[in-house]
Amino acid sequence: MNMNLLLDGKQDQGWQTQANCMGVDPDLFFPERGASTKEAKEVCRGCVVQNDCLEYALANGEKFGIWGGMSERERRRLRRARALERRTIAVSAS
């Protein structure tokens, strides 16, 4: 996926140039509803900037596509788990 076309430059995205998805058809990462995400996730697997990509998507509320090897549903679960963990830590610290 050509991340330069997708990202708006609000933060440093130097990591993009190292991404496995550079030069890959972006449509692969934005499959039709119900279509397989396996191929896109395979591109992400082993990518040296996979975590940077995922954190970008989480920080920017990306609602569509595969980012950092995760679908929106998977990212939503991760956001909820992190929020629960933060609440648990806050309660423990009180």
C-alpha positions in Angstrom: 0.0 0.0 0.0 1.4 3.4 -0.9 1.1 4.9 2.6 2.2 8.3 1.3 -1.2 8.5 -0.5 -3.1 7.5 2.7 -1.4 9.5 5.4 -1.9 13.2 5.7 1.5 14.2 7.3 0.1 15.2 10.7 2.9 13.3 12.3 6.3 11.9 11.3 5.6 8.9 9.1 9.2 8.1 8.2 8.5 4.5 9.0 6.3 4.3 5.8 9.3 4.0 3.5 10.3 0.7 5.3 6.9 -0.9 5.1 6.4 -4.2 3.3 3.3 -2.8 1.6 5.1 -0.1 -0.3 4.3 -0.6 -4.0 1.5 -3.1 -3.2 -1.9 -2.4 -4.6 -3.8 -0.5 -1.8 -7.0 -2.3 -2.7 -5.5 -5.4 -1.1 -5.6 -3.7 2.3 -9.2 -2.4 1.8 -11.1 -5.6 0.9 -14.8 -5.6 0.2 -17.0 -6.4 3.2 -16.8 -10.1 3.9 -13.8 -10.6 1.7 -10.6 -12.3 3.0 -8.0 -10.3 4.7 -5.5 -13.1 4.6 -3.3 -11.8 1.8 -3.1 -8.3 3.3 -2.2 -9.7 6.7 0.5 -11.9 5.1 2.1 -8.8 3.7 2.1 -7.3 7.2 3.6 -10.4 8.8 7.2 -9.8 9.5 7.2 -6.2 8.5 9.7 -4.2 10.4 7.3 -1.3 10.9 4.2 -3.3 11.6 3.8 -1.8 15.1 4.3 1.7 13.9 1.6 1.2 11.3 -0.8 -0.3 13.9 -0.1 2.6 16.4 -0.7 5.1 13.6 -4.1 3.5 12.8 -5.0 3.4 16.5 -4.0 7.0 17.1 -5.9 8.2 14.1 -9.0 6.2 14.5 -8.6 4.4 11.1 -12.0 2.7 10.6 -11.3 0.8 7.4 -8.6 -1.5 6.1 -5.8 -3.6 7.4 -3.3 -1.6 9.4 -0.4 -3.2 11.2 -1.7 -6.6 10.4 -5.1 -6.0 12.0 -8.6 -5.4 10.8 -10.8 -2.7 12.2 -12.6 -5.3 14.4 -9.3 -6.5 15.8 -8.1 -2.9 16.4 -11.4 -2.1 18.2 -10.9 -5.1 20.5 -7.3 -3.9 21.2 -8.5 -0.3 21.9 -11.1 -1.7 24.4 -8.5 -4.0 26.1 -6.0 -1.1 26.4 -8.7 1.2 27.9 -9.7 -1.5 30.4 -6.0 -2.0 31.3 -5.6 1.8 31.8 -8.7 1.9 34.1 -7.5 -1.1 36.1 -4.1 0.6 36.6 -5.8 3.9 37.6 -8.0 2.1 40.1 -5.0 0.2 41.5 -3.0 3.5 41.9 -5.8 5.2 43.9 
